[in-house]
Amino acid sequence: MFFNSRLSTALSLALALAGLTSAAPTPTLQPWQIAGMNINGPGPIGIPGSTGTSPANVTITFSFYDPNSLLATDCGATYLPANYPTALSQTPCADPSVSFYFTPPYGFFGNFTLDIEYIDSPAAVPTAYAGSVYVTDDNDSSLANYLECVEGAPLAGITCTLLVGKTIPIPVASVT
């Protein structure tokens, strides 16, 4: 009886370990990359030397790259500062499997959270991924300092560009 009990325990343990080792490992996803980000929008007007008028809208453009699927696409939108893309009004990129929006609170020049969603559907069951990153400007003490913003001559409004040599990494998570 004692032998049967130990044999049963040993078999249960062996089967449990076999089940653990036969499962496929969860792949580690590399962070997405944002490059070439440019933002232009309303700013001070009447600055000597500035050309044009301050735009009423905000325009953002950037390049998205997913090193996991090798997907690269351009993204962009033009919107009134108070009507920025939200989770309810996402903006599709050139490849519509990728879309983006901002999470409040939102300041259109730096100090915003950029959210990106990507639906990878090469298989019968699509997989949704999401990533989010906080971005700020002209703040050397912040790890989120990715943009440099300038206003006035020779530009109209305020223009922010990605700091030279930087890309914005976005941690990725599967949501399906």
Buried (B, 14 or more C-beta within 10 A) or exposed (E): EEEEEEEEEEEEEEEEEEEEEEEEEEEEBEBBBBEEBBBBBBBEEEBEEBEEEBBEBBBBBBBBBBEBBEBBBEBBBBBEBEEBBBEEEBBBBEBEBBBBBBEEEBEBBBBBBBBBBBBBEEEEEEBBBBBBBBBBBBEEEBEBBBBBBBBBEEBBBBBBBBBEEBBBBBEBEEEE
